Amino acid sequence: MTVTLGPEGARFVTGAGFKSDPLDWSETRHLAVSPGPARSGFAPLKGPEAAGDPTGCGDVWGATLLARLLRGDRLQPAMIEANRIATKNVGHRGVSGLHEHLMDPDPQVHS
């Protein structure tokens, strides 16, 4: 389970059988509530808090998290990257040009 906390970053809780690799999920989904210690953690927001329009940030966060997990990232690093991209989303209003904005290493270039 993941919970986004806006400028506070994000937190997660996993069951004892959780594996970050989505290719293992079909084999381990029944282990999500298996006996054993749960694991929890925090994915901090790196950098300054962004001002702007938060509309769609959760969608961007979730899509980035899944993409990074599919790429092979572990859960916490994937969440940190999702925080970074969702923060970039705050600086863009609407959906027109959003892809270019999120891909641009310097969001000020297209503001």
Secondary structure by P-SEA (a helix, b strand, c coil): ccccccccccccccccccccccccccccccccccccbbbbbbbccccccccccccaaaaaaaaaaaaaaaacccaaaaaaaaaaaaaaaaacccccaaaaaaacccccccc
